[in-house]
Amino acid sequence: MTTYITTPIYYVNAQPHLGHAYTTIVADTYSRFRRLVDDNVRFQTGTDEHGDKIVEAAEKDNVAPKAYVDKISAMFRDTWPLLEIEPDNFIRTTDSDHVAVVQQILQKVYDSGDIYFDEYTGLYCQGCERYLTEKELVDGNCPDHQKPPQQIAEKNYFFRMSKYQQQLIDHINDNPDFITPERYRNEVLSFLAEPLEDLCISRPKSRLTWGIELPFDKNFVTYVWFDALINYLTGIGYPDGDKYKDYWPVAEHVIAKDILKPHAIYWPTMLMGMGVPLYQKLHVHGYWNVNDTKMSKSIGNVVRPKELVETYGVDTLRYFTLRDMSFGLDSSFNSEAIVTRQNSDLANDLGNLFSRVSAMVKKYRDSVIPGPDKDDERDQELRQAAATMVEKYSEMMNQFKFHLGIQAVWEFVGLVNRYIVTNEPWGLAKDQALEKRLDTVLYNLVEALRILALVLRPVIPGTARKMGDGLGIGRDHDTISSLTLGGKWGLLVPGGRLQEIEPLFPRMEKKEDKRQDKQTSPTAAKKEKKKEKEQPAEDGLVSFDYFKNIDLRIAEIVAAEPIEKSDRLLKLTVMAPEQRTVVAGIAEHYNPGQLVGRQVILVANLKPAKLMGVKSQGMVLAAKTVVDGREKLVLCAPGEPIEPGSGVA
């Protein structure tokens, strides 16, 4: 199969930020996944370098527009390697081949009669660089820039966009996956329910010279969107190149929701006017806020990718953005959330699993991967879980549901951790008669790590390569570089030797991010202090923000034992999904044999404490009731079995 995935070309009136990084990480992850399943892949990104706002930004920088765009475009190009983003092509709209293609298309559409000259009076937003309709205004202002547009009357060239309105509606209705997620498809259809106006596609040189000159009138330059969108064709050799013939039929665009209209309405109608088949899919994601506040230069909370990589590491950043944003919805970035993901998911779950398995193979088999013996039910369950995970992961990655694909992987991580607990390799090692059973358990654990290294390759590529090194099979071995070749169980060859590597993810202390201290404006900060003063000190209520900080999870008890010299406390070993020890004051109400296999609700981010010499890493919840006149504790549990580690919402 063939895949062509693009990001929007980023407007160079400002430096790269978290929103740009997320869009490009998504496209890179998808391109890596498609390569993992042996597709022929083309991944393109780049920069958009013409228009009013570029001239304005260059003037503020006291340089010529060309010098300005060269500088900012280089910042984007230099940012992507920091994030392990590897596009096949980086296009600029000032490239000579792009200018030539735009002019060729303009002439073609003009000659067909779909571009005409007319005088127009309209409401022009400088920030949007387009005319707005009255219906788009909110209280007389542009909804994005919170300013009233300027009324401009001038002669310009127009594209007969209205001519293709019904054809576009029919295409969207006939192809449900043309715009995803569905909410954005519905938004576009709602907009198209009203008559579509023609699109102004020029600007007179009397007010703007920084643009691509119209081939049929040297007194005008091209409107920035009619120029920018064509990059998707230029970058693959339109109209006669082999890449165009191979890749355009499968083109998929990734964008943020703020540029939905140009991509979902302008671009398809332009393609219709050009006589070019429409792209295959448009994938639309939401906004990244910072501490639940929209990113804004005015309040100083714009997050830069380079700073994030320096603070948290590239794979932690990639993992966090893909795991915490449900594609299509808005999400919020904050330091505490990313550190929690690092420590819980990456350090505790994945990192500790890799270290434990490596340590056991080293201790019991001198780091040599043993050959497995016959399976039992626990081994079959692990093998089936791996196959189920690979299938679910592939399905979700194909559908741009990256958070669900990663969730499926982490459910498998939790199961592998439980496999260690239930099989107790340390116990098997004490009995010479169980040597073959120990070989089987150790082989299965290392094979599980290989499968994990394989599916994590698109998401956290650096860590996946490191895992390959640690497994002794190299970074580009077929079994961790191709899901087609390596996605089946049992491909790891016994006799290989594990290698010493640094811990995958060391635990991270909470970062004091001075930039984030500035994320609340002085006015907002005063309001917050006033709010705190107005809140009664003894009303017994907590805020929703306070409640959100409590990490409640489903945990499964895998072992329970009394604590010496205590009649009240039990030591519980739970999976949530990582293994942890919890001390619970329930010995008077439950005996240890009643507890193994039970699911409970765990407060997972409670500060660890030592009780009777045992370090407790959380708290299980119980309800108080009275039975036969005596107080009784009843453990809180889900109504039906749930994957350990699942959050309680």
MIKOL-988087 format. One line per 10 residues: their letters; for each residue x, z, y of C-alpha. Coordinates in Angstrom, 3 decimals, always signed. Last residue first. Layout:
<atoms>
a> X/Z/Y | ...
</atoms>
This chain:
<atoms>
avgsgpeipe> -13.853/+36.174/+9.081 | -12.014/+37.799/+6.174 | -8.901/+35.726/+5.453 | -8.105/+34.420/+1.994 | -4.931/+35.993/+0.600 | -6.310/+36.264/-2.913 | -8.583/+33.282/-3.732 | -12.156/+34.558/-3.828 | -14.207/+36.023/-6.700 | -17.809/+36.804/-5.646
gpaclvlker> -19.482/+39.404/-3.453 | -16.166/+40.294/-1.806 | -14.955/+43.900/-2.186 | -15.128/+47.245/-0.400 | -13.932/+50.079/-2.617 | -16.465/+52.889/-3.088 | -15.440/+56.417/-2.030 | -17.648/+59.303/-3.159 | -18.857/+62.457/-1.408 | -20.691/+64.854/-3.751
gdvvtkaalv> -24.382/+65.836/-3.668 | -25.216/+63.903/-6.787 | -23.640/+60.767/-5.244 | -22.850/+60.624/-1.526 | -21.336/+57.503/+0.101 | -18.160/+56.590/+1.920 | -17.081/+52.955/+2.026 | -13.596/+51.757/+1.126 | -11.054/+49.475/+2.754 | -7.578/+48.933/+1.319
mgqskvgmlk> -4.643/+49.700/+3.610 | -1.377/+47.915/+4.222 | +2.277/+47.902/+3.247 | +2.677/+51.451/+1.882 | +6.243/+52.658/+1.312 | +6.265/+55.327/-1.393 | +8.038/+58.652/-0.767 | +4.828/+60.707/-0.840 | +3.389/+58.341/+1.779 | +5.803/+56.137/+3.721
apklnavliv> +4.248/+53.914/+6.391 | +4.080/+50.185/+7.060 | +2.276/+49.148/+10.310 | -1.100/+47.699/+9.383 | -1.011/+43.913/+9.336 | -2.686/+43.322/+5.987 | -5.826/+45.456/+6.264 | -6.950/+44.693/+2.706 | -10.386/+43.974/+1.294 | -10.544/+44.424/-2.464
qrgvlqgpny> -10.529/+42.312/-5.617 | -10.392/+44.080/-8.975 | -8.085/+42.800/-11.735 | -6.462/+46.167/-12.357 | -8.612/+48.932/-10.835 | -10.479/+50.661/-13.639 | -7.284/+51.391/-15.604 | -5.781/+53.215/-12.625 | -8.556/+55.866/-12.531 | -10.990/+55.689/-9.650
heaigavvtr> -12.758/+58.297/-7.466 | -10.333/+61.234/-7.243 | -7.358/+58.816/-7.202 | -8.764/+56.982/-4.164 | -6.310/+57.811/-1.385 | -4.616/+54.420/-1.435 | -0.903/+53.579/-1.254 | -0.357/+49.839/-1.000 | +2.565/+47.841/-2.414 | +2.904/+44.116/-1.708
qepamvtlkl> +2.911/+40.816/-3.576 | +2.199/+37.713/-1.557 | -1.330/+36.199/-1.658 | -2.661/+38.844/-0.848 | -1.460/+40.058/-4.260 | -1.719/+43.813/-4.831 | +0.393/+46.533/-6.438 | -1.442/+49.848/-6.025 | +0.138/+53.315/-5.935 | -2.607/+55.922/-6.223
lrdskeipea> -3.059/+59.004/-4.047 | -5.385/+62.026/-4.302 | -3.981/+64.304/-6.990 | -0.411/+63.866/-5.726 | +2.719/+65.315/-7.319 | +3.701/+61.969/-8.871 | +1.815/+58.971/-7.597 | -0.648/+57.606/-10.117 | -0.449/+53.967/-11.192 | -2.139/+50.663/-10.413
avieairldi> -1.155/+47.057/-11.124 | -2.515/+43.572/-10.356 | -5.000/+44.529/-7.621 | -6.282/+41.377/-5.935 | -6.363/+41.124/-2.139 | -8.895/+39.469/+0.194 | -7.600/+39.602/+3.717 | -8.237/+41.369/+7.034 | -5.598/+40.804/+9.741 | -6.686/+42.897/+12.728
nkfydfsvlg> -5.584/+41.214/+15.974 | -8.948/+39.448/+16.312 | -10.585/+42.875/+16.729 | -8.621/+43.530/+19.919 | -9.574/+40.112/+21.330 | -13.225/+40.848/+20.439 | -13.016/+43.991/+22.554 | -13.392/+47.458/+21.068 | -16.277/+49.874/+21.585 | -16.331/+53.643/+21.193
deapqekekk> -17.550/+54.180/+24.769 | -14.855/+56.786/+25.415 | -12.591/+55.214/+28.033 | -15.384/+53.387/+29.823 | -14.208/+49.822/+30.709 | -14.152/+49.424/+34.516 | -10.428/+50.149/+34.675 | -9.701/+47.556/+31.994 | -11.816/+44.968/+33.827 | -9.926/+45.646/+37.052
kekkaatpst> -6.653/+45.107/+35.222 | -7.984/+41.830/+33.780 | -9.226/+40.676/+37.190 | -5.826/+41.400/+38.710 | -4.121/+39.377/+35.946 | -6.511/+36.463/+36.496 | -5.629/+36.380/+40.188 | -1.895/+36.591/+39.468 | -2.223/+33.657/+37.034 | -1.802/+34.363/+33.357
qkdqrkdekk> +0.827/+32.405/+31.516 | +3.695/+33.994/+33.362 | +4.450/+36.509/+30.619 | +4.524/+33.471/+28.340 | +7.691/+32.249/+30.009 | +9.269/+35.655/+29.518 | +8.754/+35.387/+25.769 | +9.594/+38.736/+24.219 | +9.771/+37.571/+20.650 | +8.330/+39.635/+17.818
emrpflpeie> +11.025/+40.156/+15.237 | +11.544/+37.387/+12.729 | +11.885/+37.652/+8.980 | +14.413/+35.282/+7.480 | +13.004/+31.936/+6.348 | +14.707/+29.878/+3.640 | +17.322/+32.503/+2.801 | +20.803/+30.888/+2.737 | +21.617/+28.856/-0.353 | +23.337/+29.591/-3.667
qlrggpvllg> +22.898/+26.754/-6.145 | +20.760/+26.570/-9.279 | +22.375/+24.916/-12.301 | +20.850/+22.188/-14.399 | +20.608/+22.756/-18.137 | +16.896/+22.080/-18.439 | +15.652/+18.868/-16.762 | +12.821/+19.362/-14.274 | +10.065/+16.848/-15.025 | +7.644/+19.334/-16.599
wkggltlssi> +4.584/+18.965/-14.412 | +3.630/+15.700/-12.721 | +3.980/+14.928/-9.017 | +7.541/+13.604/-9.237 | +7.196/+9.853/-9.629 | +4.093/+9.206/-7.522 | +4.787/+12.192/-5.287 | +8.174/+10.681/-4.483 | +11.047/+12.551/-2.830 | +11.206/+15.788/-4.831
tdhdrgiglg> +11.311/+14.423/-8.397 | +13.053/+11.245/-7.288 | +16.106/+13.187/-6.069 | +16.608/+12.853/-2.345 | +17.836/+16.291/-1.302 | +19.853/+17.264/-4.345 | +18.738/+18.475/-7.773 | +20.501/+21.849/-7.813 | +17.360/+23.855/-7.174 | +19.001/+25.307/-4.066
dgmkratgpi> +19.772/+21.848/-2.706 | +16.207/+20.748/-3.322 | +14.969/+23.873/-1.546 | +17.164/+22.996/+1.440 | +15.663/+19.505/+1.521 | +12.158/+20.995/+1.507 | +13.168/+23.410/+4.281 | +14.335/+20.562/+6.497 | +11.229/+18.494/+5.765 | +8.675/+21.136/+6.750
vprlvlalir> +5.353/+19.271/+6.568 | +6.180/+15.918/+4.946 | +8.541/+17.454/+2.338 | +6.314/+20.437/+1.558 | +4.655/+18.603/-1.343 | +7.951/+17.968/-3.148 | +9.639/+21.312/-2.468 | +6.499/+23.001/-3.851 | +6.622/+20.936/-7.043 | +10.290/+21.886/-7.468
laevlnylvt> +9.478/+25.566/-6.888 | +6.826/+25.403/-9.628 | +9.452/+23.898/-11.956 | +11.732/+26.864/-11.208 | +8.925/+29.288/-12.095 | +7.973/+27.369/-15.231 | +11.583/+27.388/-16.458 | +11.860/+31.144/-15.872 | +8.638/+31.859/-17.779 | +9.588/+29.605/-20.682
dlrkelaqdk> +13.090/+31.048/-20.990 | +11.655/+34.588/-20.885 | +9.329/+33.697/-23.759 | +12.299/+32.359/-25.687 | +14.202/+35.622/-25.153 | +11.260/+37.790/-26.248 | +12.863/+39.115/-29.446 | +15.851/+40.264/-27.377 | +13.620/+42.714/-25.513 | +14.823/+44.007/-22.118
algwpentvi> +14.689/+40.553/-20.490 | +10.951/+40.352/-21.160 | +10.412/+43.422/-18.982 | +12.280/+41.972/-16.024 | +10.389/+38.693/-16.529 | +7.112/+40.571/-15.884 | +4.587/+37.928/-17.005 | +1.635/+39.166/-14.931 | +3.717/+39.902/-11.837 | +5.667/+36.644/-11.920
yrnvlgvfew> +2.478/+34.614/-12.460 | +0.965/+36.436/-9.464 | +3.720/+35.042/-7.235 | +3.074/+31.585/-8.676 | -0.643/+32.003/-7.895 | +0.105/+32.933/-4.296 | +2.309/+29.869/-3.841 | -0.547/+27.803/-5.322 | -2.920/+29.150/-2.686 | -0.212/+28.299/-0.184
vaqiglhfkf> -0.239/+24.633/-1.211 | -4.036/+24.423/-0.946 | -3.821/+25.979/+2.531 | -1.281/+23.314/+3.519 | -3.757/+20.565/+2.610 | -6.531/+22.471/+4.377 | -4.503/+22.727/+7.589 | -3.583/+19.052/+7.344 | -7.141/+17.795/+7.266 | -6.032/+14.298/+8.334
qnmmesykev> -8.158/+12.799/+5.526 | -5.177/+11.521/+3.537 | -3.517/+14.920/+3.886 | -6.666/+16.593/+2.524 | -6.910/+14.388/-0.563 | -3.208/+14.652/-1.333 | -3.259/+18.450/-1.063 | -6.338/+18.702/-3.277 | -4.733/+16.557/-6.006 | -1.346/+18.273/-5.767
mtaaaqrleq> -3.034/+21.693/-5.868 | -5.153/+20.823/-8.893 | -2.071/+19.592/-10.765 | -0.143/+22.763/-9.900 | -3.086/+24.951/-10.892 | -3.246/+23.170/-14.253 | +0.410/+23.965/-14.903 | -0.029/+27.597/-13.881 | -3.147/+28.002/-16.049 | -1.348/+26.417/-18.981
dreddkdpgp> +1.503/+28.874/-18.571 | -0.889/+31.838/-18.502 | -2.740/+30.539/-21.552 | +0.429/+30.336/-23.670 | +3.049/+27.648/-23.704 | +5.676/+26.922/-26.381 | +9.366/+27.169/-25.444 | +10.887/+26.129/-22.135 | +14.512/+25.064/-21.647 | +16.596/+27.275/-19.378
ivsdrykkvm> +17.735/+26.412/-15.832 | +21.274/+27.767/-15.482 | +21.783/+30.380/-12.712 | +23.670/+32.752/-15.094 | +20.558/+32.962/-17.290 | +19.167/+36.478/-16.740 | +20.623/+37.463/-13.372 | +20.964/+33.989/-11.846 | +17.537/+32.871/-13.068 | +16.097/+36.147/-11.741
asvrsflngl> +17.784/+35.790/-8.341 | +16.638/+32.195/-7.906 | +13.056/+33.169/-8.752 | +13.089/+36.094/-6.346 | +14.710/+34.095/-3.500 | +12.255/+31.194/-3.792 | +9.277/+33.544/-3.902 | +10.614/+35.592/-0.992 | +10.909/+32.488/+1.176 | +7.491/+31.069/+0.287
dnaldsnqrt> +5.222/+34.116/+0.615 | +7.089/+36.704/+2.685 | +9.275/+34.492/+4.919 | +7.072/+31.415/+5.377 | +3.511/+32.672/+5.148 | +3.749/+36.246/+6.447 | +6.870/+36.410/+8.600 | +6.798/+32.924/+10.086 | +3.009/+32.836/+10.409 | +3.056/+36.214/+12.161
viaesnfssd> +5.827/+35.004/+14.483 | +3.687/+31.963/+15.359 | +0.640/+34.106/+16.145 | +2.546/+36.682/+18.204 | +4.141/+34.022/+20.380 | +0.913/+32.363/+21.377 | -0.638/+28.958/+20.867 | -4.386/+28.387/+20.882 | -6.396/+25.727/+19.092 | -8.934/+23.069/+20.059
lgfsmdrltf> -10.814/+21.205/+17.333 | -10.259/+17.698/+15.951 | -7.656/+18.640/+13.353 | -8.064/+22.332/+12.505 | -5.031/+23.641/+14.321 | -3.230/+26.654/+12.843 | -1.587/+25.082/+9.806 | -0.207/+21.904/+11.413 | +1.000/+23.655/+14.568 | +2.473/+26.590/+12.656
yrltdvgyte> +4.255/+24.528/+10.011 | +5.904/+22.211/+12.543 | +6.986/+25.160/+14.717 | +8.340/+27.139/+11.756 | +10.132/+24.010/+10.565 | +11.815/+23.437/+13.940 | +13.049/+26.945/+14.620 | +11.319/+29.766/+16.514 | +13.074/+30.227/+19.863 | +15.301/+27.135/+20.130
vlekprvvng> +12.571/+24.958/+18.612 | +10.000/+26.349/+21.040 | +12.253/+25.849/+24.064 | +12.857/+22.217/+23.088 | +9.130/+21.610/+22.611 | +8.171/+22.744/+26.140 | +5.140/+24.997/+26.670 | +3.337/+24.721/+30.015 | +2.236/+28.215/+31.032 | +3.383/+28.248/+34.669
isksmktdnv> +0.055/+28.926/+36.385 | +0.189/+25.719/+38.474 | +1.888/+23.722/+35.718 | -1.209/+24.110/+33.568 | -1.846/+24.573/+29.865 | -5.445/+25.636/+29.253 | -5.762/+29.355/+28.557 | -6.519/+30.836/+25.114 | -3.004/+32.366/+24.982 | -1.690/+28.832/+25.484
nwyghvhlkq> -4.206/+26.069/+24.822 | -3.530/+23.154/+22.496 | -6.216/+20.544/+22.916 | -8.263/+18.713/+20.290 | -7.460/+15.866/+17.913 | -8.746/+12.303/+17.552 | -7.900/+9.934/+14.670 | -8.807/+6.271/+15.376 | -9.008/+4.067/+12.298 | -8.655/+0.454/+11.095
ylpvgmgmlm> -7.624/-1.390/+14.255 | -9.961/-4.190/+15.323 | -9.352/-7.814/+14.397 | -7.886/-9.946/+17.252 | -10.006/-12.565/+19.074 | -8.542/-11.498/+22.423 | -11.972/-10.545/+23.813 | -12.671/-8.567/+20.643 | -9.305/-6.838/+20.981 | -10.145/-5.906/+24.578
tpwyiahpkl> -13.502/-4.571/+23.394 | -11.757/-2.391/+20.805 | -9.216/-1.115/+23.378 | -11.566/-0.278/+26.253 | -14.118/+1.585/+24.106 | -12.515/+3.919/+21.512 | -8.985/+3.973/+22.870 | -9.784/+4.056/+26.597 | -12.688/+6.483/+26.027 | -10.852/+8.910/+23.729
idkaivheav> -7.926/+9.551/+26.066 | -8.648/+13.269/+26.675 | -9.414/+13.776/+22.973 | -5.782/+13.627/+21.900 | -4.639/+10.499/+20.058 | -3.557/+9.237/+16.617 | -4.014/+5.478/+15.984 | -4.298/+3.846/+12.545 | -3.385/+0.192/+11.960 | -4.075/-1.205/+8.457
pwydkykdgd> -4.753/-4.868/+9.349 | -1.990/-4.665/+12.014 | +0.830/-3.867/+9.596 | +1.669/-6.901/+7.482 | +0.696/-9.762/+9.780 | +2.156/-8.012/+12.816 | +5.342/-7.197/+10.897 | +5.711/-10.876/+9.968 | +5.750/-11.851/+13.626 | +3.407/-14.485/+15.093
pygigtlyni> +1.186/-12.747/+17.646 | +2.264/-9.961/+17.943 | +5.670/-8.639/+16.846 | +4.933/-5.141/+15.530 | +5.706/-3.156/+18.691 | +3.896/-5.646/+20.910 | +0.591/-5.073/+19.120 | +0.360/-1.292/+19.540 | +1.906/-1.705/+22.994 | -1.261/-3.577/+24.066
ladfwvytvf> -2.869/-0.255/+24.912 | -0.462/+0.315/+27.799 | -1.029/-2.871/+29.843 | -4.836/-2.918/+29.952 | -4.589/+0.857/+30.497 | -2.195/+0.538/+33.454 | -4.291/-1.974/+35.417 | -2.224/-5.149/+35.710 | -0.587/-6.204/+38.961 | -2.073/-8.393/+41.676
nkdfpleigw> -0.920/-10.843/+44.345 | +0.875/-13.009/+41.781 | -2.431/-14.329/+40.429 | -2.668/-16.167/+37.079 | +0.184/-14.415/+35.253 | -0.956/-11.002/+36.560 | +2.145/-9.004/+37.496 | +3.024/-6.043/+35.292 | +3.111/-2.832/+37.333 | +4.813/-0.996/+40.172
tlrskprsic> +3.525/-3.021/+43.137 | +0.556/-0.872/+44.120 | -1.413/-0.730/+47.391 | -1.057/-4.254/+48.849 | -0.078/-5.362/+45.364 | -3.760/-5.377/+44.513 | -4.647/-3.488/+41.303 | -6.002/-5.223/+38.238 | -8.096/-4.632/+35.124 | -11.466/-3.448/+36.480
ldelpealfs> -13.569/-3.006/+33.348 | -17.132/-4.304/+33.124 | -19.874/-1.693/+32.983 | -21.452/-0.518/+29.733 | -25.203/+0.118/+29.747 | -25.969/+3.606/+28.374 | -26.174/+4.333/+24.626 | -22.457/+3.524/+24.533 | -21.635/+7.007/+25.807 | -23.666/+8.582/+23.012
lvenryrept> -21.970/+6.299/+20.479 | -18.576/+7.478/+21.763 | -19.538/+11.151/+21.491 | -20.945/+10.614/+17.990 | -17.662/+9.102/+16.822 | -15.887/+12.027/+18.473 | -17.967/+14.559/+16.524 | -17.325/+12.602/+13.306 | -13.617/+13.439/+13.135 | -12.704/+10.590/+13.104
ifdpndnihd> -13.446/+7.180/+14.650 | -13.580/+4.085/+12.383 | -14.514/+6.274/+9.400 | -18.260/+5.510/+9.647 | -17.663/+1.729/+9.650 | -21.006/-0.097/+10.006 | -22.208/+2.158/+12.815 | -18.910/+1.850/+14.698 | -18.873/-1.942/+14.236 | -22.490/-2.308/+15.372
ilqqqyksmr> -21.820/-0.284/+18.527 | -18.748/-2.445/+19.257 | -20.698/-5.681/+18.879 | -23.437/-4.241/+21.086 | -20.990/-3.490/+23.885 | -18.935/-6.702/+23.666 | -20.223/-8.511/+26.763 | -20.088/-5.257/+28.737 | -16.279/-5.414/+28.639 | -16.218/-8.600/+30.681
ffynkeaiqq> -12.740/-7.877/+32.100 | -12.582/-7.624/+35.881 | -10.139/-8.852/+38.501 | -10.074/-7.175/+41.883 | -11.380/-7.326/+45.433 | -11.598/-3.992/+47.222 | -13.952/-1.189/+48.212 | -12.704/+2.295/+47.457 | -14.598/+5.592/+47.438 | -12.135/+8.374/+46.664
ppkqhdpcng> -12.856/+10.658/+43.729 | -13.833/+14.294/+44.394 | -11.303/+16.694/+42.893 | -11.470/+18.908/+39.811 | -8.834/+16.828/+37.987 | -10.442/+16.491/+34.564 | -14.143/+16.690/+35.481 | -13.683/+14.353/+38.499 | -15.699/+16.069/+41.184 | -19.182/+15.576/+42.671
dvleketlyr> -20.573/+18.668/+40.998 | -19.345/+17.236/+37.701 | -18.763/+13.487/+37.876 | -19.056/+11.226/+34.816 | -22.643/+10.270/+35.594 | -21.645/+8.930/+39.024 | -19.281/+6.485/+37.329 | -15.523/+6.789/+37.623 | -12.992/+4.136/+38.640 | -9.553/+4.479/+37.106
ecgqcylgty> -6.098/+5.940/+37.674 | -7.223/+9.221/+36.083 | -5.318/+11.273/+38.686 | -6.042/+8.841/+41.519 | -9.756/+8.939/+40.804 | -11.589/+5.906/+42.236 | -15.309/+5.937/+43.028 | -16.434/+2.329/+43.395 | -16.980/-0.663/+45.602 | -16.167/-3.968/+43.954
edfyidgsdy> -15.397/-7.487/+45.042 | -15.083/-9.991/+42.235 | -12.630/-12.085/+40.220 | -13.296/-12.894/+36.528 | -11.717/-12.208/+33.154 | -13.678/-13.084/+29.996 | -13.646/-16.823/+30.717 | -11.541/-17.857/+27.704 | -8.668/-18.829/+30.011 | -8.597/-15.321/+31.452
vkqliqqvva> -8.463/-13.781/+27.948 | -5.506/-16.010/+26.993 | -3.714/-15.495/+30.317 | -4.026/-11.737/+30.033 | -2.787/-11.862/+26.438 | +0.346/-13.837/+27.377 | +0.981/-11.538/+30.340 | +0.799/-8.477/+28.101 | +3.055/-10.131/+25.496 | +5.725/-11.006/+28.100
vhdsdttrif> +5.742/-7.496/+29.581 | +6.116/-6.048/+26.079 | +9.085/-8.322/+25.313 | +10.755/-7.318/+28.587 | +10.554/-3.591/+27.882 | +8.938/-1.762/+30.840 | +6.073/-0.683/+28.586 | +8.535/+1.230/+26.442 | +8.490/+1.233/+22.638 | +10.128/+3.620/+20.191
ndpeiellpw> +10.054/+2.160/+16.678 | +10.514/+3.481/+13.154 | +9.668/+6.997/+14.301 | +11.564/+9.968/+12.838 | +10.336/+13.358/+14.028 | +12.628/+16.177/+12.884 | +11.407/+18.230/+15.868 | +14.760/+18.097/+17.699 | +14.939/+14.398/+16.730 | +11.731/+13.839/+18.766
tdrfmasikd> +12.883/+15.379/+22.040 | +15.612/+12.833/+22.861 | +13.157/+9.905/+23.011 | +10.779/+11.908/+25.176 | +13.534/+12.963/+27.580 | +14.857/+9.378/+27.648 | +11.447/+8.194/+28.855 | +11.667/+10.743/+31.668 | +15.012/+9.457/+32.983 | +14.336/+5.734/+32.584
vyakpavndk> +10.914/+6.203/+34.186 | +12.499/+7.750/+37.299 | +15.243/+5.169/+37.663 | +12.669/+2.378/+37.436 | +10.310/+4.090/+39.920 | +13.063/+4.473/+42.570 | +14.221/+8.028/+43.278 | +13.223/+10.877/+45.621 | +11.786/+13.006/+42.796 | +8.546/+13.333/+44.753
eaaevikdgh> +8.638/+9.561/+45.313 | +9.162/+8.999/+41.594 | +6.138/+11.173/+40.759 | +3.900/+9.212/+43.170 | +5.148/+5.860/+41.863 | +4.522/+7.005/+38.302 | +1.072/+8.275/+39.248 | +0.020/+4.898/+40.625 | +0.823/+2.880/+37.506 | +3.489/+1.816/+35.022
edtgtqfrvn> +5.691/+3.595/+32.469 | +3.832/+4.341/+29.231 | +6.319/+5.751/+26.708 | +6.933/+5.393/+22.985 | +5.643/+6.010/+19.445 | +5.569/+3.934/+16.279 | +5.476/+4.695/+12.553 | +5.587/+1.790/+10.061 | +5.170/+2.652/+6.370 | +5.379/+0.701/+3.094
ddvlrrfrsy> +3.670/+3.276/+0.879 | +5.456/+5.144/-1.911 | +3.215/+8.242/-2.134 | +5.882/+10.240/-0.308 | +6.114/+7.430/+2.231 | +2.442/+8.047/+3.063 | +3.206/+11.764/+3.395 | +6.158/+11.087/+5.696 | +3.983/+8.846/+7.892 | +1.281/+11.522/+7.993
tdavittyah> +3.807/+14.204/+8.947 | +5.311/+11.964/+11.646 | +1.879/+11.159/+13.091 | +0.942/+14.849/+13.134 | +4.306/+15.886/+14.584 | +3.801/+13.241/+17.302 | +0.399/+14.531/+18.334 | +1.673/+18.114/+18.226 | +4.772/+17.416/+20.322 | +2.823/+15.625/+23.050
glhpqanvyy> +0.451/+18.598/+23.290 | +3.362/+21.072/+23.249 | +5.030/+19.477/+26.286 | +7.168/+16.420/+27.109 | +8.099/+15.957/+30.796 | +5.729/+14.558/+33.447 | +4.749/+11.256/+35.111 | +6.075/+9.525/+32.014 | +2.758/+8.737/+30.345 | +3.137/+9.037/+26.599
ipttiyttm> +2.595/+6.016/+24.386 | -0.280/+7.045/+22.167 | +0.879/+7.906/+18.672 | +0.928/+5.231/+16.024 | +0.517/+4.857/+12.243 | +0.857/+1.621/+10.288 | +0.517/+2.132/+6.525 | +0.922/-0.372/+3.670 | +0.000/+0.000/+0.000
</atoms>
